[in-house]
């Protein structure tokens, strides 16, 4: 044989002229398409779930007397959906008429950008959620003593409950600092298996191409 099996595999990924390589390429093409399609389905389902949840929260907030929270959460959740739908359009534009390796690399680049954008937003929307919850109950029809407890009346400055306000600012600050990490954890929960499989496929192809 003029060529070793190893050289055939290497050339096959570059030229697609080896006998067994087309089958191998087809296998990776199928795996790549299946992986990306799986992510798209899950991503779209999650976005739809967020929209549905936003309406549920809005309706329930009016029913239980905390409409401020419901309205704030409604705009937040739908704002996140709008941003991620725009990001999703970028994924739809990825050229499918390329090798599985190029397709996966493009998907991986898009995934990193999407995670980066949402991670930055998480530093804002987690504190926003806490503020919405707080304002919702503050302007609710409930008795504030039942919500805040009597400790908020221990020390007042111009009618402002100092201890309660300090606690509020502390929690808001912590959520701003750790919002990105919380989002990263969420990504691991919802998409961890897809991300791991993506990395495995890219690594496998790179090893065969080397």
Secondary structure, 3 states (H helix, E strand, C coil): CCCCHHHHHHHHHHHCCCCCHHHHHHHHHHHHHHHHHHHHHHHHHHHHHHHHHHHHHHHHHHHHCCHHHHHHHHHHHHHHHHHHHHHHHHHHCCCCCCCHHHHHHHHHHHHHHHHHHHHHHHHHHHHHHHHHHHHHHHCCCCCHHHHHCHHHHCCEECCEEHHHHHHHHHHHHHHHHHHHHHHHHHHHHHHHHHHHHHHHHHHHHHHHHC
